[in-house]
Amino acid sequence: MTQLIKTAALSVDFDRDLRALQAHGALAAMVQPFFKMANQRLADEKPAQVRLKDIVASTWLPPIPSGPFKRLIINEARAAIGRPVPQTV
């Protein structure tokens, strides 16, 4: 289990063996729709690349774990609570 994010309101772990994201904390229910979609894709699709330190699931997600993936999760949590977040171009 790799810890991706740990804040007072949200803790996110990635289980490398199961290829699944798990959220805990007060904001976990709010980011669950994103995690459900991401976990479904991780389960259904073969990873584009598996490296020693990370997994590249596909072109729609940054490598897990990585700084860009952490930023994606934080922005999903911010969007879930109604805070403005930058959109991809």
PDB file of N, CA, C and O in Angstrom:
ATOM      1  N   MET A   1       0.846  -1.171   0.000  1.00  0.00           N
ATOM      2  CA  MET A   1       0.000   0.000   0.000  1.00  0.00           C
ATOM      3  C   MET A   1       0.894   1.238   0.000  1.00  0.00           C
ATOM      4  O   MET A   1       1.776   1.379   0.847  1.00  0.00           O
ATOM      5  N   THR A   2       0.660   2.118  -0.945  1.00  0.00           N
ATOM      6  CA  THR A   2       1.425   3.353  -1.062  1.00  0.00           C
ATOM      7  C   THR A   2       0.526   4.520  -0.691  1.00  0.00           C
ATOM      8  O   THR A   2      -0.549   4.682  -1.268  1.00  0.00           O
ATOM      9  N   GLN A   3       0.951   5.329   0.259  1.00  0.00           N
ATOM     10  CA  GLN A   3       0.174   6.499   0.645  1.00  0.00           C
ATOM     11  C   GLN A   3       0.451   7.625  -0.341  1.00  0.00           C
ATOM     12  O   GLN A   3       1.597   8.030  -0.534  1.00  0.00           O
ATOM     13  N   LEU A   4      -0.621   8.130  -0.966  1.00  0.00           N
ATOM     14  CA  LEU A   4      -0.490   9.204  -1.950  1.00  0.00           C
ATOM     15  C   LEU A   4      -0.708  10.569  -1.320  1.00  0.00           C
ATOM     16  O   LEU A   4       0.024  11.517  -1.604  1.00  0.00           O
ATOM     17  N   ILE A   5      -1.716  10.664  -0.464  1.00  0.00           N
ATOM     18  CA  ILE A   5      -2.070  11.937   0.167  1.00  0.00           C
ATOM     19  C   ILE A   5      -2.460  11.668   1.614  1.00  0.00           C
ATOM     20  O   ILE A   5      -3.137  10.684   1.914  1.00  0.00           O
ATOM     21  N   LYS A   6      -2.030  12.546   2.500  1.00  0.00           N
ATOM     22  CA  LYS A   6      -2.475  12.473   3.896  1.00  0.00           C
ATOM     23  C   LYS A   6      -2.688  13.898   4.385  1.00  0.00           C
ATOM     24  O   LYS A   6      -1.734  14.643   4.609  1.00  0.00           O
ATOM     25  N   THR A   7      -3.944  14.259   4.544  1.00  0.00           N
ATOM     26  CA  THR A   7      -4.308  15.545   5.120  1.00  0.00           C
ATOM     27  C   THR A   7      -5.258  15.277   6.281  1.00  0.00           C
ATOM     28  O   THR A   7      -5.586  14.126   6.571  1.00  0.00           O
ATOM     29  N   ALA A   8      -5.692  16.334   6.936  1.00  0.00           N
ATOM     30  CA  ALA A   8      -6.622  16.170   8.051  1.00  0.00           C
ATOM     31  C   ALA A   8      -7.968  15.620   7.580  1.00  0.00           C
ATOM     32  O   ALA A   8      -8.633  14.895   8.320  1.00  0.00           O
ATOM     33  N   ALA A   9      -8.373  15.960   6.357  1.00  0.00           N
ATOM     34  CA  ALA A   9      -9.693  15.569   5.870  1.00  0.00           C
ATOM     35  C   ALA A   9      -9.679  14.423   4.866  1.00  0.00           C
ATOM     36  O   ALA A   9     -10.727  13.838   4.592  1.00  0.00           O
ATOM     37  N   LEU A  10      -8.517  14.089   4.311  1.00  0.00           N
ATOM     38  CA  LEU A  10      -8.482  13.062   3.270  1.00  0.00           C
ATOM     39  C   LEU A  10      -7.149  12.332   3.283  1.00  0.00           C
ATOM     40  O   LEU A  10      -6.080  12.940   3.321  1.00  0.00           O
ATOM     41  N   SER A  11      -7.247  11.028   3.250  1.00  0.00           N
ATOM     42  CA  SER A  11      -6.070  10.174   3.126  1.00  0.00           C
ATOM     43  C   SER A  11      -6.325   9.246   1.947  1.00  0.00           C
ATOM     44  O   SER A  11      -7.365   8.590   1.886  1.00  0.00           O
ATOM     45  N   VAL A  12      -5.383   9.186   1.009  1.00  0.00           N
ATOM     46  CA  VAL A  12      -5.542   8.368  -0.191  1.00  0.00           C
ATOM     47  C   VAL A  12      -4.378   7.394  -0.282  1.00  0.00           C
ATOM     48  O   VAL A  12      -3.211   7.780  -0.200  1.00  0.00           O
ATOM     49  N   ASP A  13      -4.724   6.120  -0.454  1.00  0.00           N
ATOM     50  CA  ASP A  13      -3.733   5.062  -0.599  1.00  0.00           C
ATOM     51  C   ASP A  13      -3.932   4.367  -1.937  1.00  0.00           C
ATOM     52  O   ASP A  13      -5.039   4.323  -2.474  1.00  0.00           O
ATOM     53  N   PHE A  14      -2.835   3.823  -2.468  1.00  0.00           N
ATOM     54  CA  PHE A  14      -2.896   3.038  -3.700  1.00  0.00           C
ATOM     55  C   PHE A  14      -2.375   1.643  -3.403  1.00  0.00           C
ATOM     56  O   PHE A  14      -1.234   1.473  -2.973  1.00  0.00           O
ATOM     57  N   ASP A  15      -3.219   0.645  -3.636  1.00  0.00           N
ATOM     58  CA  ASP A  15      -2.818  -0.751  -3.464  1.00  0.00           C
ATOM     59  C   ASP A  15      -2.280  -1.237  -4.798  1.00  0.00           C
ATOM     60  O   ASP A  15      -3.038  -1.456  -5.743  1.00  0.00           O
ATOM     61  N   ARG A  16      -0.978  -1.402  -4.865  1.00  0.00           N
ATOM     62  CA  ARG A  16      -0.311  -1.768  -6.111  1.00  0.00           C
ATOM     63  C   ARG A  16      -0.708  -3.163  -6.587  1.00  0.00           C
ATOM     64  O   ARG A  16      -0.832  -3.394  -7.790  1.00  0.00           O
ATOM     65  N   ASP A  17      -0.907  -4.092  -5.655  1.00  0.00           N
ATOM     66  CA  ASP A  17      -1.272  -5.455  -6.031  1.00  0.00           C
ATOM     67  C   ASP A  17      -2.681  -5.526  -6.621  1.00  0.00           C
ATOM     68  O   ASP A  17      -2.904  -6.202  -7.625  1.00  0.00           O
ATOM     69  N   LEU A  18      -3.619  -4.833  -6.000  1.00  0.00           N
ATOM     70  CA  LEU A  18      -4.998  -4.825  -6.494  1.00  0.00           C
ATOM     71  C   LEU A  18      -5.239  -3.760  -7.555  1.00  0.00           C
ATOM     72  O   LEU A  18      -6.284  -3.753  -8.207  1.00  0.00           O
ATOM     73  N   ARG A  19      -4.270  -2.858  -7.730  1.00  0.00           N
ATOM     74  CA  ARG A  19      -4.417  -1.699  -8.619  1.00  0.00           C
ATOM     75  C   ARG A  19      -5.710  -0.953  -8.291  1.00  0.00           C
ATOM     76  O   ARG A  19      -6.586  -0.788  -9.139  1.00  0.00           O
ATOM     77  N   ALA A  20      -5.804  -0.505  -7.026  1.00  0.00           N
ATOM     78  CA  ALA A  20      -7.010   0.182  -6.574  1.00  0.00           C
ATOM     79  C   ALA A  20      -6.649   1.346  -5.663  1.00  0.00           C
ATOM     80  O   ALA A  20      -5.712   1.272  -4.868  1.00  0.00           O
ATOM     81  N   LEU A  21      -7.412   2.419  -5.799  1.00  0.00           N
ATOM     82  CA  LEU A  21      -7.283   3.594  -4.942  1.00  0.00           C
ATOM     83  C   LEU A  21      -8.269   3.476  -3.791  1.00  0.00           C
ATOM     84  O   LEU A  21      -9.400   3.030  -3.982  1.00  0.00           O
ATOM     85  N   GLN A  22      -7.847   3.871  -2.602  1.00  0.00           N
ATOM     86  CA  GLN A  22      -8.714   3.836  -1.433  1.00  0.00           C
ATOM     87  C   GLN A  22      -8.628   5.179  -0.725  1.00  0.00           C
ATOM     88  O   GLN A  22      -7.539   5.706  -0.498  1.00  0.00           O
ATOM     89  N   ALA A  23      -9.789   5.725  -0.381  1.00  0.00           N
ATOM     90  CA  ALA A  23      -9.846   7.014   0.307  1.00  0.00           C
ATOM     91  C   ALA A  23     -10.420   6.832   1.699  1.00  0.00           C
ATOM     92  O   ALA A  23     -11.320   6.019   1.910  1.00  0.00           O
ATOM     93  N   HIS A  24      -9.893   7.598   2.651  1.00  0.00           N
ATOM     94  CA  HIS A  24     -10.360   7.582   4.030  1.00  0.00           C
ATOM     95  C   HIS A  24     -10.440   9.024   4.512  1.00  0.00           C
ATOM     96  O   HIS A  24      -9.693   9.884   4.045  1.00  0.00           O
ATOM     97  N   GLY A  25     -11.336   9.279   5.434  1.00  0.00           N
ATOM     98  CA  GLY A  25     -11.441  10.604   6.019  1.00  0.00           C
ATOM     99  C   GLY A  25     -12.757  11.286   5.688  1.00  0.00           C
ATOM    100  O   GLY A  25     -13.631  10.708   5.040  1.00  0.00           O
ATOM    101  N   ALA A  26     -12.880  12.524   6.144  1.00  0.00           N
ATOM    102  CA  ALA A  26     -14.124  13.276   6.007  1.00  0.00           C
ATOM    103  C   ALA A  26     -14.502  13.542   4.549  1.00  0.00           C
ATOM    104  O   ALA A  26     -15.689  13.565   4.221  1.00  0.00           O
ATOM    105  N   LEU A  27     -13.526  13.743   3.676  1.00  0.00           N
ATOM    106  CA  LEU A  27     -13.816  14.030   2.268  1.00  0.00           C
ATOM    107  C   LEU A  27     -13.876  12.778   1.399  1.00  0.00           C
ATOM    108  O   LEU A  27     -14.088  12.883   0.190  1.00  0.00           O
ATOM    109  N   ALA A  28     -13.697  11.613   1.980  1.00  0.00           N
ATOM    110  CA  ALA A  28     -13.645  10.373   1.196  1.00  0.00           C
ATOM    111  C   ALA A  28     -14.926  10.154   0.391  1.00  0.00           C
ATOM    112  O   ALA A  28     -14.863   9.769  -0.777  1.00  0.00           O
ATOM    113  N   ALA A  29     -16.072  10.392   0.997  1.00  0.00           N
ATOM    114  CA  ALA A  29     -17.337  10.180   0.292  1.00  0.00           C
ATOM    115  C   ALA A  29     -17.488  11.130  -0.890  1.00  0.00           C
ATOM    116  O   ALA A  29     -18.118  10.782  -1.889  1.00  0.00           O
ATOM    117  N   MET A  30     -16.922  12.311  -0.785  1.00  0.00           N
ATOM    118  CA  MET A  30     -17.055  13.296  -1.859  1.00  0.00           C
ATOM    119  C   MET A  30     -16.204  12.948  -3.078  1.00  0.00           C
ATOM    120  O   MET A  30     -16.586  13.268  -4.204  1.00  0.00           O
ATOM    121  N   VAL A  31     -15.064  12.304  -2.874  1.00  0.00           N
ATOM    122  CA  VAL A  31     -14.207  11.947  -4.010  1.00  0.00           C
ATOM    123  C   VAL A  31     -14.466  10.523  -4.491  1.00  0.00           C
ATOM    124  O   VAL A  31     -13.831  10.061  -5.439  1.00  0.00           O
ATOM    125  N   GLN A  32     -15.399   9.827  -3.837  1.00  0.00           N
ATOM    126  CA  GLN A  32     -15.678   8.440  -4.195  1.00  0.00           C
ATOM    127  C   GLN A  32     -16.130   8.265  -5.648  1.00  0.00           C
ATOM    128  O   GLN A  32     -15.726   7.284  -6.272  1.00  0.00           O
ATOM    129  N   PRO A  33     -16.949   9.162  -6.227  1.00  0.00           N
ATOM    130  CA  PRO A  33     -17.318   8.976  -7.637  1.00  0.00           C
ATOM    131  C   PRO A  33     -16.099   8.941  -8.570  1.00  0.00           C
ATOM    132  O   PRO A  33     -16.049   8.122  -9.487  1.00  0.00           O
ATOM    133  N   PHE A  34     -15.124   9.816  -8.343  1.00  0.00           N
ATOM    134  CA  PHE A  34     -13.904   9.799  -9.160  1.00  0.00           C
ATOM    135  C   PHE A  34     -13.137   8.505  -8.935  1.00  0.00           C
ATOM    136  O   PHE A  34     -12.657   7.894  -9.890  1.00  0.00           O
ATOM    137  N   PHE A  35     -13.018   8.080  -7.674  1.00  0.00           N
ATOM    138  CA  PHE A  35     -12.278   6.856  -7.362  1.00  0.00           C
ATOM    139  C   PHE A  35     -12.968   5.629  -7.941  1.00  0.00           C
ATOM    140  O   PHE A  35     -12.304   4.698  -8.396  1.00  0.00           O
ATOM    141  N   LYS A  36     -14.296   5.626  -7.925  1.00  0.00           N
ATOM    142  CA  LYS A  36     -15.032   4.489  -8.489  1.00  0.00           C
ATOM    143  C   LYS A  36     -14.738   4.364  -9.981  1.00  0.00           C
ATOM    144  O   LYS A  36     -14.494   3.266 -10.480  1.00  0.00           O
ATOM    145  N   MET A  37     -14.763   5.494 -10.693  1.00  0.00           N
ATOM    146  CA  MET A  37     -14.467   5.487 -12.126  1.00  0.00           C
ATOM    147  C   MET A  37     -13.020   5.079 -12.378  1.00  0.00           C
ATOM    148  O   MET A  37     -12.749   4.270 -13.265  1.00  0.00           O
ATOM    149  N   ALA A  38     -12.092   5.634 -11.604  1.00  0.00           N
ATOM    150  CA  ALA A  38     -10.676   5.321 -11.791  1.00  0.00           C
ATOM    151  C   ALA A  38     -10.393   3.859 -11.469  1.00  0.00           C
ATOM    152  O   ALA A  38      -9.662   3.198 -12.207  1.00  0.00           O
ATOM    153  N   ASN A  39     -10.960   3.345 -10.381  1.00  0.00           N
ATOM    154  CA  ASN A  39     -10.743   1.944 -10.016  1.00  0.00           C
ATOM    155  C   ASN A  39     -11.341   0.994 -11.045  1.00  0.00           C
ATOM    156  O   ASN A  39     -10.779  -0.066 -11.319  1.00  0.00           O
ATOM    157  N   GLN A  40     -12.483   1.373 -11.615  1.00  0.00           N
ATOM    158  CA  GLN A  40     -13.090   0.538 -12.660  1.00  0.00           C
ATOM    159  C   GLN A  40     -12.176   0.462 -13.879  1.00  0.00           C
ATOM    160  O   GLN A  40     -11.975  -0.614 -14.443  1.00  0.00           O
ATOM    161  N   ARG A  41     -11.630   1.591 -14.278  1.00  0.00           N
ATOM    162  CA  ARG A  41     -10.700   1.595 -15.416  1.00  0.00           C
ATOM    163  C   ARG A  41      -9.433   0.814 -15.106  1.00  0.00           C
ATOM    164  O   ARG A  41      -8.938   0.071 -15.953  1.00  0.00           O
ATOM    165  N   LEU A  42      -8.902   0.978 -13.892  1.00  0.00           N
ATOM    166  CA  LEU A  42      -7.696   0.249 -13.506  1.00  0.00           C
ATOM    167  C   LEU A  42      -7.941  -1.258 -13.503  1.00  0.00           C
ATOM    168  O   LEU A  42      -7.040  -2.034 -13.821  1.00  0.00           O
ATOM    169  N   ALA A  43      -9.157  -1.675 -13.145  1.00  0.00           N
ATOM    170  CA  ALA A  43      -9.481  -3.100 -13.106  1.00  0.00           C
ATOM    171  C   ALA A  43      -9.736  -3.662 -14.503  1.00  0.00           C
ATOM    172  O   ALA A  43      -9.368  -4.800 -14.794  1.00  0.00           O
ATOM    173  N   ASP A  44     -10.365  -2.864 -15.366  1.00  0.00           N
ATOM    174  CA  ASP A  44     -10.771  -3.356 -16.685  1.00  0.00           C
ATOM    175  C   ASP A  44      -9.669  -3.310 -17.731  1.00  0.00           C
ATOM    176  O   ASP A  44      -9.631  -4.150 -18.629  1.00  0.00           O
ATOM    177  N   GLU A  45      -8.780  -2.342 -17.623  1.00  0.00           N
ATOM    178  CA  GLU A  45      -7.784  -2.133 -18.669  1.00  0.00           C
ATOM    179  C   GLU A  45      -6.401  -2.593 -18.230  1.00  0.00           C
ATOM    180  O   GLU A  45      -6.030  -2.485 -17.061  1.00  0.00           O
ATOM    181  N   LYS A  46      -5.665  -3.097 -19.177  1.00  0.00           N
ATOM    182  CA  LYS A  46      -4.274  -3.467 -18.918  1.00  0.00           C
ATOM    183  C   LYS A  46      -3.458  -2.176 -18.822  1.00  0.00           C
ATOM    184  O   LYS A  46      -3.633  -1.282 -19.649  1.00  0.00           O
ATOM    185  N   PRO A  47      -2.567  -2.063 -17.823  1.00  0.00           N
ATOM    186  CA  PRO A  47      -1.762  -0.842 -17.706  1.00  0.00           C
ATOM    187  C   PRO A  47      -0.882  -0.635 -18.938  1.00  0.00           C
ATOM    188  O   PRO A  47      -0.396  -1.595 -19.537  1.00  0.00           O
ATOM    189  N   ALA A  48      -0.688   0.619 -19.304  1.00  0.00           N
ATOM    190  CA  ALA A  48       0.183   0.930 -20.437  1.00  0.00           C
ATOM    191  C   ALA A  48       1.622   0.560 -20.118  1.00  0.00           C
ATOM    192  O   ALA A  48       2.360   0.104 -20.991  1.00  0.00           O
ATOM    193  N   GLN A  49       2.021   0.759 -18.854  1.00  0.00           N
ATOM    194  CA  GLN A  49       3.388   0.438 -18.446  1.00  0.00           C
ATOM    195  C   GLN A  49       3.435   0.261 -16.931  1.00  0.00           C
ATOM    196  O   GLN A  49       2.846   1.040 -16.182  1.00  0.00           O
ATOM    197  N   VAL A  50       4.144  -0.773 -16.497  1.00  0.00           N
ATOM    198  CA  VAL A  50       4.372  -1.005 -15.071  1.00  0.00           C
ATOM    199  C   VAL A  50       5.867  -0.885 -14.839  1.00  0.00           C
ATOM    200  O   VAL A  50       6.663  -1.657 -15.373  1.00  0.00           O
ATOM    201  N   ARG A  51       6.231   0.105 -14.027  1.00  0.00           N
ATOM    202  CA  ARG A  51       7.641   0.334 -13.718  1.00  0.00           C
ATOM    203  C   ARG A  51       7.882   0.023 -12.249  1.00  0.00           C
ATOM    204  O   ARG A  51       6.941  -0.256 -11.506  1.00  0.00           O
ATOM    205  N   LEU A  52       9.137   0.070 -11.833  1.00  0.00           N
ATOM    206  CA  LEU A  52       9.463  -0.255 -10.445  1.00  0.00           C
ATOM    207  C   LEU A  52       8.791   0.679  -9.449  1.00  0.00           C
ATOM    208  O   LEU A  52       8.312   0.232  -8.407  1.00  0.00           O
ATOM    209  N   LYS A  53       8.751   1.966  -9.758  1.00  0.00           N
ATOM    210  CA  LYS A  53       8.239   2.943  -8.797  1.00  0.00           C
ATOM    211  C   LYS A  53       6.821   3.418  -9.077  1.00  0.00           C
ATOM    212  O   LYS A  53       6.196   4.017  -8.202  1.00  0.00           O
ATOM    213  N   ASP A  54       6.299   3.168 -10.268  1.00  0.00           N
ATOM    214  CA  ASP A  54       4.959   3.646 -10.578  1.00  0.00           C
ATOM    215  C   ASP A  54       4.293   2.798 -11.647  1.00  0.00           C
ATOM    216  O   ASP A  54       4.908   1.919 -12.251  1.00  0.00           O
ATOM    217  N   ILE A  55       3.017   3.088 -11.861  1.00  0.00           N
ATOM    218  CA  ILE A  55       2.220   2.426 -12.891  1.00  0.00           C
ATOM    219  C   ILE A  55       1.636   3.507 -13.781  1.00  0.00           C
ATOM    220  O   ILE A  55       1.065   4.481 -13.291  1.00  0.00           O
ATOM    221  N   VAL A  56       1.777   3.339 -15.079  1.00  0.00           N
ATOM    222  CA  VAL A  56       1.142   4.225 -16.045  1.00  0.00           C
ATOM    223  C   VAL A  56      -0.105   3.484 -16.514  1.00  0.00           C
ATOM    224  O   VAL A  56      -0.026   2.574 -17.339  1.00  0.00           O
ATOM    225  N   ALA A  57      -1.257   3.885 -15.979  1.00  0.00           N
ATOM    226  CA  ALA A  57      -2.498   3.177 -16.279  1.00  0.00           C
ATOM    227  C   ALA A  57      -2.898   3.369 -17.739  1.00  0.00           C
ATOM    228  O   ALA A  57      -3.196   2.400 -18.438  1.00  0.00           O
ATOM    229  N   SER A  58      -2.904   4.602 -18.189  1.00  0.00           N
ATOM    230  CA  SER A  58      -3.240   4.920 -19.577  1.00  0.00           C
ATOM    231  C   SER A  58      -2.924   6.390 -19.814  1.00  0.00           C
ATOM    232  O   SER A  58      -2.392   7.070 -18.937  1.00  0.00           O
ATOM    233  N   THR A  59      -3.251   6.867 -20.991  1.00  0.00           N
ATOM    234  CA  THR A  59      -2.961   8.262 -21.302  1.00  0.00           C
ATOM    235  C   THR A  59      -3.920   9.224 -20.608  1.00  0.00           C
ATOM    236  O   THR A  59      -3.666  10.428 -20.595  1.00  0.00           O
ATOM    237  N   TRP A  60      -5.000   8.733 -20.039  1.00  0.00           N
ATOM    238  CA  TRP A  60      -5.959   9.616 -19.363  1.00  0.00           C
ATOM    239  C   TRP A  60      -5.581   9.897 -17.919  1.00  0.00           C
ATOM    240  O   TRP A  60      -6.180  10.768 -17.288  1.00  0.00           O
ATOM    241  N   LEU A  61      -4.592   9.175 -17.376  1.00  0.00           N
ATOM    242  CA  LEU A  61      -4.141   9.387 -15.998  1.00  0.00           C
ATOM    243  C   LEU A  61      -2.639   9.572 -15.949  1.00  0.00           C
ATOM    244  O   LEU A  61      -1.914   8.910 -16.691  1.00  0.00           O
ATOM    245  N   PRO A  62      -2.151  10.461 -15.088  1.00  0.00           N
ATOM    246  CA  PRO A  62      -0.699  10.534 -14.879  1.00  0.00           C
ATOM    247  C   PRO A  62      -0.218   9.280 -14.148  1.00  0.00           C
ATOM    248  O   PRO A  62      -1.037   8.543 -13.598  1.00  0.00           O
ATOM    249  N   PRO A  63       1.076   9.025 -14.131  1.00  0.00           N
ATOM    250  CA  PRO A  63       1.588   7.847 -13.418  1.00  0.00           C
ATOM    251  C   PRO A  63       1.159   7.848 -11.948  1.00  0.00           C
ATOM    252  O   PRO A  63       1.061   8.897 -11.312  1.00  0.00           O
ATOM    253  N   ILE A  64       0.909   6.656 -11.434  1.00  0.00           N
ATOM    254  CA  ILE A  64       0.499   6.484 -10.038  1.00  0.00           C
ATOM    255  C   ILE A  64       1.628   5.779  -9.311  1.00  0.00           C
ATOM    256  O   ILE A  64       1.990   4.686  -9.745  1.00  0.00           O
ATOM    257  N   PRO A  65       2.206   6.289  -8.269  1.00  0.00           N
ATOM    258  CA  PRO A  65       2.087   7.629  -7.696  1.00  0.00           C
ATOM    259  C   PRO A  65       2.993   8.621  -8.409  1.00  0.00           C
ATOM    260  O   PRO A  65       4.027   8.245  -8.961  1.00  0.00           O
ATOM    261  N   SER A  66       2.603   9.876  -8.393  1.00  0.00           N
ATOM    262  CA  SER A  66       3.421  10.962  -8.946  1.00  0.00           C
ATOM    263  C   SER A  66       2.844  12.289  -8.466  1.00  0.00           C
ATOM    264  O   SER A  66       1.721  12.345  -7.964  1.00  0.00           O
ATOM    265  N   GLY A  67       3.612  13.337  -8.625  1.00  0.00           N
ATOM    266  CA  GLY A  67       3.142  14.672  -8.271  1.00  0.00           C
ATOM    267  C   GLY A  67       1.906  15.080  -9.059  1.00  0.00           C
ATOM    268  O   GLY A  67       0.949  15.584  -8.472  1.00  0.00           O
ATOM    269  N   PRO A  68       1.901  14.874 -10.392  1.00  0.00           N
ATOM    270  CA  PRO A  68       0.705  15.224 -11.155  1.00  0.00           C
ATOM    271  C   PRO A  68      -0.538  14.431 -10.733  1.00  0.00           C
ATOM    272  O   PRO A  68      -1.646  14.967 -10.745  1.00  0.00           O
ATOM    273  N   PHE A  69      -0.361  13.158 -10.360  1.00  0.00           N
ATOM    274  CA  PHE A  69      -1.513  12.376  -9.911  1.00  0.00           C
ATOM    275  C   PHE A  69      -2.029  12.908  -8.576  1.00  0.00           C
ATOM    276  O   PHE A  69      -3.239  12.979  -8.361  1.00  0.00           O
ATOM    277  N   LYS A  70      -1.130  13.276  -7.692  1.00  0.00           N
ATOM    278  CA  LYS A  70      -1.518  13.872  -6.412  1.00  0.00           C
ATOM    279  C   LYS A  70      -2.298  15.165  -6.654  1.00  0.00           C
ATOM    280  O   LYS A  70      -3.313  15.414  -6.005  1.00  0.00           O
ATOM    281  N   ARG A  71      -1.821  15.982  -7.587  1.00  0.00           N
ATOM    282  CA  ARG A  71      -2.506  17.231  -7.924  1.00  0.00           C
ATOM    283  C   ARG A  71      -3.902  16.942  -8.484  1.00  0.00           C
ATOM    284  O   ARG A  71      -4.849  17.669  -8.183  1.00  0.00           O
ATOM    285  N   LEU A  72      -4.037  15.892  -9.291  1.00  0.00           N
ATOM    286  CA  LEU A  72      -5.335  15.501  -9.840  1.00  0.00           C
ATOM    287  C   LEU A  72      -6.310  15.143  -8.718  1.00  0.00           C
ATOM    288  O   LEU A  72      -7.458  15.589  -8.732  1.00  0.00           O
ATOM    289  N   ILE A  73      -5.867  14.349  -7.756  1.00  0.00           N
ATOM    290  CA  ILE A  73      -6.737  13.958  -6.646  1.00  0.00           C
ATOM    291  C   ILE A  73      -7.140  15.178  -5.817  1.00  0.00           C
ATOM    292  O   ILE A  73      -8.303  15.315  -5.437  1.00  0.00           O
ATOM    293  N   ILE A  74      -6.188  16.056  -5.539  1.00  0.00           N
ATOM    294  CA  ILE A  74      -6.495  17.261  -4.761  1.00  0.00           C
ATOM    295  C   ILE A  74      -7.504  18.128  -5.501  1.00  0.00           C
ATOM    296  O   ILE A  74      -8.427  18.659  -4.883  1.00  0.00           O
ATOM    297  N   ASN A  75      -7.346  18.282  -6.810  1.00  0.00           N
ATOM    298  CA  ASN A  75      -8.295  19.077  -7.586  1.00  0.00           C
ATOM    299  C   ASN A  75      -9.667  18.416  -7.646  1.00  0.00           C
ATOM    300  O   ASN A  75     -10.677  19.119  -7.638  1.00  0.00           O
ATOM    301  N   GLU A  76      -9.736  17.091  -7.704  1.00  0.00           N
ATOM    302  CA  GLU A  76     -11.027  16.396  -7.662  1.00  0.00           C
ATOM    303  C   GLU A  76     -11.714  16.638  -6.322  1.00  0.00           C
ATOM    304  O   GLU A  76     -12.927  16.839  -6.275  1.00  0.00           O
ATOM    305  N   ALA A  77     -10.948  16.619  -5.233  1.00  0.00           N
ATOM    306  CA  ALA A  77     -11.515  16.887  -3.908  1.00  0.00           C
ATOM    307  C   ALA A  77     -12.003  18.330  -3.818  1.00  0.00           C
ATOM    308  O   ALA A  77     -13.075  18.589  -3.272  1.00  0.00           O
ATOM    309  N   ARG A  78     -11.230  19.261  -4.346  1.00  0.00           N
ATOM    310  CA  ARG A  78     -11.647  20.673  -4.331  1.00  0.00           C
ATOM    311  C   ARG A  78     -12.917  20.877  -5.147  1.00  0.00           C
ATOM    312  O   ARG A  78     -13.817  21.601  -4.723  1.00  0.00           O
ATOM    313  N   ALA A  79     -12.994  20.246  -6.310  1.00  0.00           N
ATOM    314  CA  ALA A  79     -14.196  20.359  -7.140  1.00  0.00           C
ATOM    315  C   ALA A  79     -15.401  19.757  -6.421  1.00  0.00           C
ATOM    316  O   ALA A  79     -16.511  20.277  -6.532  1.00  0.00           O
ATOM    317  N   ALA A  80     -15.191  18.670  -5.689  1.00  0.00           N
ATOM    318  CA  ALA A  80     -16.285  18.008  -4.980  1.00  0.00           C
ATOM    319  C   ALA A  80     -16.875  18.884  -3.881  1.00  0.00           C
ATOM    320  O   ALA A  80     -18.062  18.776  -3.574  1.00  0.00           O
ATOM    321  N   ILE A  81     -16.059  19.751  -3.285  1.00  0.00           N
ATOM    322  CA  ILE A  81     -16.586  20.629  -2.231  1.00  0.00           C
ATOM    323  C   ILE A  81     -16.961  22.007  -2.768  1.00  0.00           C
ATOM    324  O   ILE A  81     -17.301  22.907  -2.000  1.00  0.00           O
ATOM    325  N   GLY A  82     -16.898  22.170  -4.089  1.00  0.00           N
ATOM    326  CA  GLY A  82     -17.360  23.401  -4.707  1.00  0.00           C
ATOM    327  C   GLY A  82     -16.320  24.478  -4.915  1.00  0.00           C
ATOM    328  O   GLY A  82     -16.669  25.597  -5.289  1.00  0.00           O
ATOM    329  N   ARG A  83     -15.061  24.178  -4.684  1.00  0.00           N
ATOM    330  CA  ARG A  83     -14.006  25.173  -4.917  1.00  0.00           C
ATOM    331  C   ARG A  83     -13.619  25.172  -6.390  1.00  0.00           C
ATOM    332  O   ARG A  83     -13.595  24.115  -7.019  1.00  0.00           O
ATOM    333  N   PRO A  84     -13.319  26.338  -6.947  1.00  0.00           N
ATOM    334  CA  PRO A  84     -12.914  26.384  -8.352  1.00  0.00           C
ATOM    335  C   PRO A  84     -11.550  25.726  -8.556  1.00  0.00           C
ATOM    336  O   PRO A  84     -10.631  25.908  -7.757  1.00  0.00           O
ATOM    337  N   VAL A  85     -11.439  24.967  -9.628  1.00  0.00           N
ATOM    338  CA  VAL A  85     -10.176  24.303  -9.967  1.00  0.00           C
ATOM    339  C   VAL A  85      -9.887  24.545 -11.445  1.00  0.00           C
ATOM    340  O   VAL A  85     -10.812  24.728 -12.236  1.00  0.00           O
ATOM    341  N   PRO A  86      -8.616  24.547 -11.820  1.00  0.00           N
ATOM    342  CA  PRO A  86      -8.290  24.736 -13.236  1.00  0.00           C
ATOM    343  C   PRO A  86      -8.751  23.546 -14.068  1.00  0.00           C
ATOM    344  O   PRO A  86      -8.704  22.401 -13.616  1.00  0.00           O
ATOM    345  N   GLN A  87      -9.190  23.826 -15.265  1.00  0.00           N
ATOM    346  CA  GLN A  87      -9.607  22.780 -16.196  1.00  0.00           C
ATOM    347  C   GLN A  87      -8.462  22.469 -17.148  1.00  0.00           C
ATOM    348  O   GLN A  87      -7.647  23.339 -17.457  1.00  0.00           O
ATOM    349  N   THR A  88      -8.405  21.233 -17.608  1.00  0.00           N
ATOM    350  CA  THR A  88      -7.373  20.870 -18.576  1.00  0.00           C
ATOM    351  C   THR A  88      -7.718  21.457 -19.932  1.00  0.00           C
ATOM    352  O   THR A  88      -8.888  21.660 -20.257  1.00  0.00           O
ATOM    353  N   VAL A  89      -6.705  21.722 -20.704  1.00  0.00           N
ATOM    354  CA  VAL A  89      -6.912  22.320 -22.023  1.00  0.00           C
ATOM    355  C   VAL A  89      -6.708  21.263 -23.073  1.00  0.00           C
ATOM    356  O   VAL A  89      -6.833  21.544 -24.265  1.00  0.00           O
TER     357      VAL A  89
END
